[in-house]
Each structure stands twice: as C-alpha cells, then as structure tokens.
Amino acid sequence: CIALNTSFGGYYGTMRPDGRSNSFMLRPLSAELSFLHRADGSARFSSGQTSVLAAVYGPASSTRELSNSFALISVVVKQGAKGSNTGGLICDAKELEYIIQRSLSACVLTSNYPRSVIEVVVQVLKEDGSVVSSAFNAAVLALMDAGIAFQNVPIATTCVVSNGDTITLDPCAEEETVSTNNNDNTAVIILVTTTTNSKEGKKDELVTSLTLPIMPVSRASAAGEDSNSQIDRSFMTQTSFVASIEASFRASRAVIEFMRMAVGIKVSKEAQTVFLPINAAGAQ
C-alpha cells in the first residue's frame, strides 16, 4: 500500500475493509504492458482487487470525416459480468466512455496525428471499487505502450466524501456503498489531474471531475426508479471538494511514478530482447 501525507479530514487507526490502516492509503498497484499482440498498445492495470484491461488501435486512417489538424480519440468500454453499473456508482458505460474520451483528448497531442483515429477499448475484468479511475489509468498506460504522445500525462483518482468532510482515497467496493442503516450523505468524486513543468517548477492542474452521489440502500429501495430525484444534494461542501483535489494531486504523483516504473521495465525487457542475440552472435 502507498501512504500519503495529508492535511485534511480523514481517519487514522481504524482498519478499512481491505486492511488499510487509514483513509489516505492507496491499494497496491500492478500493471502489465504489451501482452495483446494484435493491438498497437495494451495494458492491464490493477488497483487492489479491481482489474481493468485496455487496448489501443491506431493512429489509423478512417472513412469518417475527420479534422485535417487533429486525431479523433474513440473510446469503447465493456463492462464485466456485474452489468452496467460500475460498482456502487450511478454511472453507466456510456458515461464512462464520455469521461475517458474528453479527458484523453485534452491531454494527448492529437495534432501529431492529423486525419486519423485512435481507438481505445477498455474491458473491466474485476470490480472492487475505484473502477472509473482504474479504467482511465489503464487507458493511459495502453496509450503510452502504443507510443502515443501526451502534452501531460493525466492520472485519475477516486475519493469518497462522507458526512460532508471525511475523505477516503481509492475506495474499495464496500466503501463506495452506503449500508442500509446509514443515512449519511456520501459522494464519490473522480478527479483527473496532471502535472505540468513550468519556469516556476512543477504545477498540478485539474483536467476534469465527476461527482456521483451514493444513496443509502434503504432510501434507494423506497425511491425506486426515480431515485435520482430523491437524492439530497447537500452531500459535500466547497471545502471538502477542494480537499479532494489536493488529495488527488498527492495520489496522482504516486501513480505516475508507478507508471514510469512499469514503462521502464517494459523498455528494459525489450532492449534485452534486441541486444542479447547480437551479443551472443558476437561472442561466437
């Protein structure tokens, strides 16, 4: 697990459902690159028990009418066996596709690939919380594996805000769901951030955010199909939202370092594959 130093509301000393000791810990990360041979880039990204596969095809020409100056990024999300909902969130596959597509388009150097399409296919393999951010990070890794250039590399982070001011980073599925007897207002915030280099040094920037309210099970059952109209919108304050952004900045620095390490290991293995036969031939 990755522990982060923080200065905002959370909790320490209480075990989380998956064994983490405080609300600011990230789950263990793992990644595998370049294992789909027919794709131009591929990555499997896992955060704890949540696992997502992403594949990139392109840049490639298309019969569609395209811009002469920029590439079009197309995103397709395929859900696992659980259905259309991502964990306990009010978010379906189409909304997830929109979030990923808009955020990637803002960060990829699309001007490097005019009159072309970059297709990103995301498959949710296993859901255990923070599915949206894991899917986005898998897509970013697959694009990096395909050699797609970024202006700045974006990272997605999931936060749960409960009771208006308690923030939990990288929630598991149980933490994204409000129990039947809990009537506290809870929201999940997905934040996409990036770090830019300037004359003043590194600068954190917010690319996009999505806030999803979670309804207690008892209220959701009573509300039925009109559950959205029954949600109390006072689930978060401005202060807690700003604190969530600060938390996501800290988390994204840890995740980007992990991604750099994963890409570095891949490049190192490829270099060994290229040079070992040459060295062996030279030795003979």
Disulfide bonds with the S-S distance in Angstrom:
none
